[in-house]
Amino acid sequence: MRLDKFLKTAQIIKRRTVANEAADEGFIKVNGRDSKPALQLKSGDIIEIDMWNYYKKIEVIMVPEKNTIPKKDIDKYIRVLEYKAKDIEF
C-alpha cells in the first residue's frame, strides 16, 4: 500500500492529500530516508512524521488489505513508538 494511502487508512493523517503534501515537503521519513507519497510500505517499516506541531514515530506492524480499518483494530496495524507535542508560539 502507498505511504499516503496508508497514513489516511490508519487514521494517522485525516486526508490523503494532506499526507501526499506532507511527504512531498519532506515532513515524512520512512526508515530514516525522505519518502515520496507513492512509496510502497511493508511490515516492519518505521515512519517518522515531523510536522510543525508534533513529532510521531510509528512502526508498521501489518499493511491492511482494505481501504478502511475500524478504529478498534488500528493497534493491529501500527505501533506508536514515540510522540512529542511541540510548543507553538503565536
ChimeraX commands (.cxc) that place a marker at each C-alpha (Angstrom):
marker #1 position 0.00,0.00,0.00 radius 0.5
marker #1 position 1.21,3.52,-0.80 radius 0.5
marker #1 position 2.50,5.70,2.03 radius 0.5
marker #1 position -0.11,8.44,1.61 radius 0.5
marker #1 position -2.95,5.91,1.42 radius 0.5
marker #1 position -1.65,4.05,4.48 radius 0.5
marker #1 position -1.46,7.23,6.58 radius 0.5
marker #1 position -5.07,8.00,5.73 radius 0.5
marker #1 position -6.31,4.41,6.16 radius 0.5
marker #1 position -4.58,4.04,9.55 radius 0.5
marker #1 position -6.14,7.38,10.60 radius 0.5
marker #1 position -2.75,8.99,11.25 radius 0.5
marker #1 position -3.47,11.86,8.86 radius 0.5
marker #1 position -7.11,12.66,8.09 radius 0.5
marker #1 position -6.88,13.31,4.35 radius 0.5
marker #1 position -4.78,11.61,1.69 radius 0.5
marker #1 position -3.99,14.92,0.00 radius 0.5
marker #1 position -2.53,16.25,3.25 radius 0.5
marker #1 position -0.42,13.07,3.61 radius 0.5
marker #1 position 0.67,13.48,-0.01 radius 0.5
marker #1 position 1.73,17.10,0.50 radius 0.5
marker #1 position 3.49,16.33,3.80 radius 0.5
marker #1 position 5.58,13.62,2.11 radius 0.5
marker #1 position 6.40,15.90,-0.82 radius 0.5
marker #1 position 7.50,18.67,1.57 radius 0.5
marker #1 position 9.84,16.32,3.48 radius 0.5
marker #1 position 7.86,16.07,6.74 radius 0.5
marker #1 position 7.67,12.27,6.50 radius 0.5
marker #1 position 10.56,9.80,6.55 radius 0.5
marker #1 position 10.42,6.03,6.20 radius 0.5
marker #1 position 13.30,4.03,7.66 radius 0.5
marker #1 position 15.30,7.24,8.11 radius 0.5
marker #1 position 15.00,8.39,4.50 radius 0.5
marker #1 position 12.90,11.12,2.92 radius 0.5
marker #1 position 9.99,9.47,1.21 radius 0.5
marker #1 position 7.58,10.13,-1.61 radius 0.5
marker #1 position 3.81,9.56,-1.34 radius 0.5
marker #1 position 3.93,6.57,-3.71 radius 0.5
marker #1 position 6.44,4.61,-1.59 radius 0.5
marker #1 position 5.17,1.05,-1.06 radius 0.5
marker #1 position 5.12,0.20,2.66 radius 0.5
marker #1 position 5.76,-3.21,4.15 radius 0.5
marker #1 position 5.62,-4.71,7.63 radius 0.5
marker #1 position 8.45,-3.53,9.86 radius 0.5
marker #1 position 8.85,-0.09,8.26 radius 0.5
marker #1 position 9.36,2.83,10.64 radius 0.5
marker #1 position 7.52,6.05,9.73 radius 0.5
marker #1 position 8.65,9.35,11.24 radius 0.5
marker #1 position 6.31,12.32,10.91 radius 0.5
marker #1 position 7.87,15.65,11.93 radius 0.5
marker #1 position 5.12,18.23,11.47 radius 0.5
marker #1 position 5.10,21.79,12.79 radius 0.5
marker #1 position 3.14,20.90,15.96 radius 0.5
marker #1 position 4.15,17.28,16.72 radius 0.5
marker #1 position 6.68,14.52,16.10 radius 0.5
marker #1 position 5.47,10.93,15.79 radius 0.5
marker #1 position 7.40,7.70,15.20 radius 0.5
marker #1 position 5.31,4.72,14.12 radius 0.5
marker #1 position 6.11,1.10,13.31 radius 0.5
marker #1 position 4.06,-0.63,10.62 radius 0.5
marker #1 position 3.01,-3.99,12.06 radius 0.5
marker #1 position 0.83,-5.06,9.17 radius 0.5
marker #1 position -0.29,-3.43,5.93 radius 0.5
marker #1 position -4.09,-3.51,5.56 radius 0.5
marker #1 position -5.65,-5.13,2.52 radius 0.5
marker #1 position -8.76,-2.95,2.62 radius 0.5
marker #1 position -9.11,0.82,2.36 radius 0.5
marker #1 position -10.61,1.18,5.84 radius 0.5
marker #1 position -9.66,-0.01,9.29 radius 0.5
marker #1 position -12.13,0.03,12.20 radius 0.5
marker #1 position -10.84,2.32,14.95 radius 0.5
marker #1 position -10.75,-0.56,17.43 radius 0.5
marker #1 position -8.38,-2.54,15.15 radius 0.5
marker #1 position -5.76,0.15,14.48 radius 0.5
marker #1 position -3.42,-1.37,17.11 radius 0.5
marker #1 position -3.15,-4.48,14.93 radius 0.5
marker #1 position -1.63,-2.40,12.11 radius 0.5
marker #1 position 0.54,0.25,13.78 radius 0.5
marker #1 position 2.54,0.74,16.98 radius 0.5
marker #1 position 3.31,4.30,18.12 radius 0.5
marker #1 position 6.93,4.24,19.27 radius 0.5
marker #1 position 7.25,7.92,20.16 radius 0.5
marker #1 position 5.07,11.01,20.28 radius 0.5
marker #1 position 6.12,14.55,21.20 radius 0.5
marker #1 position 3.92,17.61,21.06 radius 0.5
marker #1 position 5.78,20.79,20.12 radius 0.5
marker #1 position 5.25,24.18,21.70 radius 0.5
marker #1 position 3.65,26.62,19.31 radius 0.5
marker #1 position 4.25,30.32,19.70 radius 0.5
marker #1 position 1.91,32.85,18.17 radius 0.5
marker link #1:1,2 radius 0.2
marker link #1:2,3 radius 0.2
marker link #1:3,4 radius 0.2
marker link #1:4,5 radius 0.2
marker link #1:5,6 radius 0.2
marker link #1:6,7 radius 0.2
marker link #1:7,8 radius 0.2
marker link #1:8,9 radius 0.2
marker link #1:9,10 radius 0.2
marker link #1:10,11 radius 0.2
marker link #1:11,12 radius 0.2
marker link #1:12,13 radius 0.2
marker link #1:13,14 radius 0.2
marker link #1:14,15 radius 0.2
marker link #1:15,16 radius 0.2
marker link #1:16,17 radius 0.2
marker link #1:17,18 radius 0.2
marker link #1:18,19 radius 0.2
marker link #1:19,20 radius 0.2
marker link #1:20,21 radius 0.2
marker link #1:21,22 radius 0.2
marker link #1:22,23 radius 0.2
marker link #1:23,24 radius 0.2
marker link #1:24,25 radius 0.2
marker link #1:25,26 radius 0.2
marker link #1:26,27 radius 0.2
marker link #1:27,28 radius 0.2
marker link #1:28,29 radius 0.2
marker link #1:29,30 radius 0.2
marker link #1:30,31 radius 0.2
marker link #1:31,32 radius 0.2
marker link #1:32,33 radius 0.2
marker link #1:33,34 radius 0.2
marker link #1:34,35 radius 0.2
marker link #1:35,36 radius 0.2
marker link #1:36,37 radius 0.2
marker link #1:37,38 radius 0.2
marker link #1:38,39 radius 0.2
marker link #1:39,40 radius 0.2
marker link #1:40,41 radius 0.2
marker link #1:41,42 radius 0.2
marker link #1:42,43 radius 0.2
marker link #1:43,44 radius 0.2
marker link #1:44,45 radius 0.2
marker link #1:45,46 radius 0.2
marker link #1:46,47 radius 0.2
marker link #1:47,48 radius 0.2
marker link #1:48,49 radius 0.2
marker link #1:49,50 radius 0.2
marker link #1:50,51 radius 0.2
marker link #1:51,52 radius 0.2
marker link #1:52,53 radius 0.2
marker link #1:53,54 radius 0.2
marker link #1:54,55 radius 0.2
marker link #1:55,56 radius 0.2
marker link #1:56,57 radius 0.2
marker link #1:57,58 radius 0.2
marker link #1:58,59 radius 0.2
marker link #1:59,60 radius 0.2
marker link #1:60,61 radius 0.2
marker link #1:61,62 radius 0.2
marker link #1:62,63 radius 0.2
marker link #1:63,64 radius 0.2
marker link #1:64,65 radius 0.2
marker link #1:65,66 radius 0.2
marker link #1:66,67 radius 0.2
marker link #1:67,68 radius 0.2
marker link #1:68,69 radius 0.2
marker link #1:69,70 radius 0.2
marker link #1:70,71 radius 0.2
marker link #1:71,72 radius 0.2
marker link #1:72,73 radius 0.2
marker link #1:73,74 radius 0.2
marker link #1:74,75 radius 0.2
marker link #1:75,76 radius 0.2
marker link #1:76,77 radius 0.2
marker link #1:77,78 radius 0.2
marker link #1:78,79 radius 0.2
marker link #1:79,80 radius 0.2
marker link #1:80,81 radius 0.2
marker link #1:81,82 radius 0.2
marker link #1:82,83 radius 0.2
marker link #1:83,84 radius 0.2
marker link #1:84,85 radius 0.2
marker link #1:85,86 radius 0.2
marker link #1:86,87 radius 0.2
marker link #1:87,88 radius 0.2
marker link #1:88,89 radius 0.2
marker link #1:89,90 radius 0.2
view
